[in-house]
Amino acid sequence: MRTEECFSWSGITAGVTILRPDDEVGVRKRPLSHALVLYLHGGGLLLGSRTDLPETYEAMFLERGCTLVEADYPLAPESPLRVIHNFVDALWDWVSDEVAPRLGCDSVFLFGRSSGAYLVLTLAGRLTETNGACKPTGVIDFYGYGSATDPSITTPCETYLSYPTIGSKVVDRITQPEPVTSGPAERRFALYMYARQTGRWADLLGLGDGERDPFALTQRQIDAMPPVFYAAATGDGEIPYATSKSLARKLHAQTFTSYGNDHEFDRDTSSPDGRQAYERCLTWMEGLV
């Protein structure tokens, strides 16, 4: 069962897709029948949409009885990093306080891939320090990071230096005058290429020269983090595996490693690693509810 909704905050409206298993009677007997997963997509905070999670993996969540809430959010450079995080905070409040109770879900997981994983990790970190806030049952991180200004991802990326050079004029042509909450790759991928070729990712996020990510995970937040499942690939040419491995260790995360594969190793649904990663993740979730 698929329904479409919208969420609005401070004049910015984003699409939300809610997926629920069809067999309501049979669902009650499934291990994750009272679990909701809030999913945020990747795209470097510059592009992407809530529709990017392959149907194969959506079906795996639904088969276990999960409710999936897939949400768009403001993108840079139209919206600076502060606005993106504030929107995600408000989105969490809406999902945890209104949507989950309405759908009969008492366990809420956060799930993100790449930059979406960065958003859910840092959201979970902030929630550890927010008195009275609903806390996530767990956090699912597929090849994410804990800071948008980590030197390992804000220096020019060799993977993208082999592509044709993208100049700042292209960025100016792509950037819209109003907030954007869904950005197809065919229209906005050049933004990401520019960021990775030049190392000026932080500029596109509205951060000043040398400014550190004010929303990056702190050690205090890491120490108080709910359980984390972390999946990454050893051949990742965008978010170095060493960065993922280091963060996963600090978080004491349950891990899945895809050996030899690249960044979005789960994009190819015919590859066994993707299905194995999600099977491992779902089993981990069952142990928390």
Salt bridges, closest charged atoms under 4 A:
GLU4 OE1 - ARG50 NH2 3.10
GLU5 OE2 - ARG102 NH1 3.17
ASP52 OD2 - ARG113 NH1 3.46
GLU58 OE1 - ARG2 NH2 3.85
ASP72 OD2 - ARG50 NH1 2.58
GLU78 OE1 - ARG188 NH2 2.81
ASP89 OD1 - ARG126 NH2 2.72
GLU129 OE2 - ARG220 NE 3.93
ASP203 OD2 - ARG200 NH2 2.46
ASP236 OD2 - HIS263 ND1 2.72
GLU264 OE1 - ARG267 NH2 2.41
ASP266 OD2 - ARG113 NE 3.14
GLU279 OE1 - ARG64 NH2 2.57
GLU286 OE2 - ARG64 NH1 2.51
